[in-house]
Amino acid sequence: MARIKLDLPEQFPFSTELRVRITDVNYGGHMGNDALLGLLHEARVRFLTQYGFSELNICGAGIIMADSVIVYKSEAFPGEQLVLAVAVTDFNRYGCDFVYRVTEKTSGREVARAKTGIVFFDYQQRAVQKVPQPFRDLFPPDVVAA
């Protein structure tokens, strides 16, 4: 089976720090994949908050996750402080990708790369919506992963 390759942009406009909790650890003694997806969610919420948005209100629209990809580079262990860098790439008519670079703070060791594909969504009408232009305008027109 071919491995997934996930290219990341050179610049990330936002980063946040989160500690690996003991409850994030699986039977292998390292952070579990489910825990990392939860940390990515927290980083995305913090990213949106810096712009005054929430996942239920980005210029009047909500978002819903369409897909996710995680490429692991190394293990993460309880007590380690992770830096989660977040960027937005690859806009289309109804959504975009949130991409993440996860590193261990002290050593700079890369732990993972990830992408969550999102679409804009009207939760009252249960329907996909176009990307709100004010949100799109926050990011350079040529934003694509390098």
Sequence and secondary structure as in RCSB ss.txt:
>XXXX:A:sequence
MARIKLDLPEQFPFSTELRVRITDVNYGGHMGNDALLGLLHEARVRFLTQYGFSELNICGAGIIMADSVIVYKSE
AFPGEQLVLAVAVTDFNRYGCDFVYRVTEKTSGREVARAKTGIVFFDYQQRAVQKVPQPFRDLFPPDVVAA
>XXXX:A:secstr
         S  SEEEEEE  GGGB TTSSB HHHHHHHHHHHHHHHHHHTT BTTBBTTBEEEEEEEEEEE S 
  TT EEEEEEEEE   SSEEEEEEEEEETTT  EEEEEEEEEEEEETTTTEEE   HHHHTTS TT    
